[in-house]
Amino acid sequence: LVANGQIDHTHIIFTSDNGITGGEHRLDGYKNLLYEECSRVPLYWVTPEGFTGTRSRPLANIDATAAIVELAGATAGRVLDGTSLVPLLSDPKAQWQNASLMQCGQGVGLSTDDYRYITWKKTGEVELYDMKNDPYQLDNKAGLADYADIQVALASALDALTGCAGGTCRWTGSFPPPPRRRG
């Protein structure tokens, strides 16, 4: 890219496939689940300006797709569900969504800065994790009084995003803060 004079016009993107469980959650060898081990995917993006900062925001692969289409000056052949993450590439404080929809064959869920909320289709079970205090998703808070307001807000956001299409696949509403830890 340097030798051909293209480096100043090139975005370098590195990502990977989703992860796999290796005994976490008593599951071995599952890839397509909504737990952190299966769903967190690295995305490294170097802009022509040489951006090297870190962003930790709720986003999905479809947001990267929308950004690539935008940066290429292309038009997608169908309506894209993602929101272009181009604003985040240059401004870490750019307004962004507060939740990202997660889907797999077994369920649907939301990922936010603070929470992971999952509903399983077959059983109807609900899982709610406080990701700041329980990053390994070991302590399900669903149904607990301390998390009732949070669960209602997450369920409402999930309901709004499930089945969304195009520009409606964006949640900018807020969520209650996690309860204070009792010491």
N, C-alpha and C positions, 0 to 999 in steps of 0.2 A: 504493500500500500504506500509506503514511503517512497520506494523507488519509482512507482508509477505516478506519484503526485496526487494520490487519491485520499491520503490520510486525513486531510483537512475537510473532507466531504463524507467521511465514513463513520457510521455508528458500529461499534463492535459489541455484540450481544452474546452472552454466554448464559445458558440455562440448562436444565436437565429434566429428566423424567421425574415423576413423583417417587417418593420413598417407598419403603416396604417395612412391614413389622417383622421384628425378630424376637418375639416373645412379649413385647409390650402389650398391655391390655389382655393378656392371656391369649394372644393371637400370634401365630407364626406363619409368615410367608404371605400376608395379605398386602396388596398394593392399593386397591381401590376403596379406601375407607376415609372417613372424615377426621381421623385423628392426626395430630401434628406430625407424627413420624411419616405418615403416608401423604400428607397434603402440602407440607412446606417444600417449596421448590426454590432453589437459588436463582436469582436473576441478577447478573452483573452486566452493566450497560455503560460503556465508555462512549461519550459524545465526542464530536470533532473538537469541541472546546476543551476536552480532556477532563470532564467531570469525574471526580473520584470519591465523592461523598457517599454517605450511607442513608438510605431511606428505609424506614420500617413502617409501612402503611398497609392497610387491607387492600390487596389487589390480587388479580388473577391473571392467568396466562392470556385470557382474552383481552385484557387491558394492554398487554404488550403487543398483541396482534393489531389492535386499533392504532397504537402508536406507530408501528411499522408502516401501516397503510398511510397514515397521515404524513409521516416523514418522507415517504416515497412519492408523495403527491398523487397517489393512486386513488382509485375508487373501488371499494369492495364490491364484489359480485353479488353480495347479499347484505342484508342488514346485520351489522355487527352488534353483539350484545355488550361488548367491552367498552370501557371509557378510556380514551387515549391517555396514557400517562406522560405525554410530552411535557405538560406543565411541571411535573415533579422532577424532570431531568435537569431543570435549571433552577428551580426554587423549592427547597425542602419544605417551605411553609405554604406552598400553593394549596388552595382549597381542594379538598379531595373527599372521596366517599369515606364514611365511617364504618362501613361493613361490606364484606365481600361474600357473595353467595357461593356456597360450596355444594356440589352435587356428586353423587355416585349412585350406582344401581340400588344400593340398600337404603339410602336416605338422603336428606338434604340438611344443610346447616348454614351457619353464619360464622364468619371469622371477623373479629374486631380487634382493636388494639388491646383490649382487656379481657375479652371473652371468646369462648368457643361454644356454640349452641348447636346441638344436633338432634334431629328427630329421625327415628328409624321407621321406615315404611312398613315392614312386615310385622313388627311387634308394637308399634306406636310408642315405644319407649323414648324418653327425652333425656338428654345429657346436657349439663351446663357446667362449664369449667371456668374458674377464675384464673386466667392464664398468667397474671402477674404473680399470684401467690401459689399457683399450682401448674407450672409449665409442663409437667409430665402427664397432666390429665389423670390424676389418681383419685381425686375426691369430687364426685359428682354432686353439684349443688342444686340440681333440679328438685323442686318441691320443698326446699327449705325456706322458712319464713324470712330469713335475712336476705334472701335472693329473690323474693317474690316479685318486686317491682322490676328488677332486672330481667327476670324470666318473661314477664308480660311484654316488656319493651322489645326484647329479642324475638319473641314469638310474633309480634306485630310486624317487625322489620322482615322477618323470614317470610311471613304471609304475603307482604307487599312485593318481595323480590321473586318468590316462587312463580315460575311461569312468565317472568318479565321478558320483554323483547326490546332490542335496540336501546334507545336513550332512556327507557324506564328502568334499566338495570343499574340503578345507582341509589344508594342510601346515604343521605347526608344528615338524617335526624340524629339526635344525641341519645345516649344511654345513661342511666343512673350510674353513679360511681360505685365501685365495689364497697361492701360494708367494711368498716374498720376492723382490723384484726384485734381480737381480744388477747391481751397479753397476760 
